[in-house]
Amino acid sequence: MSDESPSPEPLLPLHRIVEAVLFASQKPVSAKELSAIFKGAAEAAKENPDIAAFAKVKAPQLQEAIQKLELEYSETGRSFEVRESAAGWQLVTRADFAPWLRQLFPENRQARLSAPAMETLAIIAYRQPITRADMEAVRGVAVDGVMQTLLDRNLVRIAGRSEIAGRPLLYETTQYFMDHFGLKNLDDLPNASELRRIALPKANPPEEAPAEAQPAAEEQPAEPPASEPEPTEPAAPEESQP
């Protein structure tokens, strides 16, 4: 008969430790970050078996711990829940309690986005990356003002430049957008697959205007330098005025 006894269970269950980490964190915590936290704690307290036991926690174990917390909070009607976003997991208060929490933090209250800003944000979210001209083609109006609002709120950002003529800027949503709306990825957007297939108006290709202007440039007598000093053209009227 073996004298070996089963290893004792850790003093604290895994899901309670995960809960404590999420509670203390002010931002979402990813599975990779949780693993690093458990490993770091084990290395800092090697002599404590209750802490060292979690040195090699795997992602499936963390997922199971999160599910335990979600089930517990749901069954007990807690005022908070675990929200998963693209950046990881975070403990957040449920939306039902927002009216009271707004009174607790009145200085953090932001003005709601206007209907035009929400429409523009939706266009970017479903069709990103997208140029400003294509947004205006869909909405039928200029979007300069609402785009500045979305950029200031850190909901969208510049993603680069398009390869079409003129190299216009491309815009896409930010990580803050994902966290703010509780999205793990863009496929979580409502009716994402259907709305992406809908044909939308697009801006006229910018190549057409330069193509029409080419003959005019060729008709001019051989004056290669004339095209370069275009910025100095305002000087010409000064000579003709007298």
N, C-alpha and C positions, 0 to 999 in steps of 0.2 A: 504494500500500500504506500503510495507516494506521500511524502511529508510536505510536499509543496502546497502552499495555500494560494488561492487566487489573489491577484493583485487588488488592493483596496480601491474602491471607487474614489475619484477626486472629491475633495471637500465641496467644491462648487460645480454645478452642472455647466456644460458648455454654453447652453443658451442664455444662462444668467450672466455669464462673463460677456458674451456678445451684447446683451442688453445694456450692460454697464458702459461698454465702449460706445455704443450708439447714443446712449443718453448723454455722455460727456462731450461727444464730438459736435462741433458746430457746422459740420459739412458732411456730405455723404461719405461713407467708408466702403471701399471696394473689398472684394474677397482677397485680393493681393495684399492690401493694407492690413486687413484683419490677420492674415497669416503672419505677416511681418511683426505685428504686435504680439502675437502669441509666442513667436520665436524669440523676440527680444526679451519678453518677460521671463521666459525659461532660462535664457542665458544669464540674466541678471540675478536669478534666484535658483541656481543649480542644486543647492542643498535642500530646497523645498520640493518634495515629490508632488505635492498638490498643484504646483505651478509648472514644474518641469514636465508633467504628464501631458501638457497641451502643446509641447514644442513642435510637433509634426501634425498639426490639425490640417486636414485636407478640405478642398473646396466642397465636396459633397456633404461633409459633416457640418460645415458652416451653413450650407443651404438648408439642411435639416433643422439646425438651430433656429434659423430665421423663420422657418415654417412653424415651428413650435410657438414662437413668440406671436406670430400673426394669428394662429389659432386661439391662443390664450387671450389675446386682446379682443378678438372678435366675440368669443364666448362670454367674456366677463364685461363687455360693453365699456371698455376703457375710453378715456377721452383722447387718446393718442393711438397712433398706428405706425407700422413699419412701411415706409415708402421706398420703392426701388426705382432708381433712375439710371441713366447711362453711367453716372459717376459712382454708383454703389447704393448702399442702404442708409436710411436716415430715419430717426424717430421724429415724427411730426404730429402736431395736434390735428384732430379731425376738423374738417371744414365746418361742421355743425357748431363749433365753439368760436368761430371767427368774430361774431358781433361783440363778444366780451373781451376777446384778446385785442381787438382794435382799440378798445378803451385803455388797455394796459400800456400799449405802445403807440400813442397818437402821433409821435414825431416820425414814426416809420411809415406812416400811411402815405401811399403814393396815389396820385390822381389816376383814375382809370384810363385806359387807352380809348381813344375815340373810335367810332365805327370805321372811318377811313383807315386809321392806323391798324385796326384789327383785320380789315380786309386785305391790306397790303401785307401784313405779317402772314396771313394764311396763304397768300399767293407765293411768298418766299418759301414757307415751310413745305408746301406740296410740290413746288417746281424748282427748288434750289439745285445748283447755283443758277441765278437768273440776273439778267441785266435790268437796269432801271427803265430802259426803253420798253422792254417786254412787259414790265409791271404796268407801265402807263398805257400800253396797248390793251391790256386786260381791263384796267379800271376806267380808261377813257379820260383821265385827268392827270395832271402833273402830281408827282409823289414826293417832291423835294422836302416839303415840310414834315410829312409823316415819316419819311426815311430818317430824317435827323432825329426825330423823337425815338424811333426804334434803335438807332445807333447809340443815342444817349442812355437809353434804358438797358443797353447791353443785350438786347434780344436778337440782334442781327450783327453781322460783321462783314468786312470785305474779304472775299474768298480768293481774289486774284483778278485776272483780266481775261476777257473772252478773246478767242482767236479771230473773230471777225474784224473787218476793217474798222480802224479807229480804236481797237482794243478797249472797249468800254469795261468798266468795273463790274465784277460779279459779286452777288451778295448771297449769304447763307445764314442760317440760324446758328446761335451760339450754344455752348454747354449750359449757360444760365437759362436759356430758353427751355432746354430739355428738363433741367431741374425744376424750373418754375411751374411747368405744366405736368410734371411727374411722368415724363416719358423715358422709357428705356432705350428706344430707338425710334426712328422716323416712321417705321411701320406701325407704331402704336397710335399714330394720328387717326382720328375717326375717318372711316371709309377711305383709307389711304390708297389702296389699289384701284378703286373705282375712280376716284377724283384725279389720279395721275394719268388716267387714260383719256380723260375728256380733252378734246381739242380746244385750245384757247387761242385768242388773237395774238399775233406776234408783230413786233415792230418791223417796218420796212427795212430790208437790208441796206446798210449804209454805203454799199459799193456803188449803187446806182447814181448818186449825186456826183462823185468824182468822175465816173465814166462819161457823163454828159459834158463835164467841164473840160475834158481833155482836148477836144478840137479847138476850143478857144485858146488854149495855151499854145497849140501848135501854130495857129494863125499868126501869132505875134512874131515879128521879125526876130532874127537870131539875137536875143538879148539874154543870155544865160544869167548874167548878174541880176537882171531885173526881178527874178523870182526870189532871190535871196533877201534883198533889202525891202521886202514888203512892209515890215514894221515901220520903216521910215517914210512911208507914203504920205502921212499927214504933212510933210514938209512941202509937197508940191503945191497945194492950194495957197501957201504963203507967197510963192513966187508969182502966181497968176493974179493975185488980188490987186496989185498995183496996176 
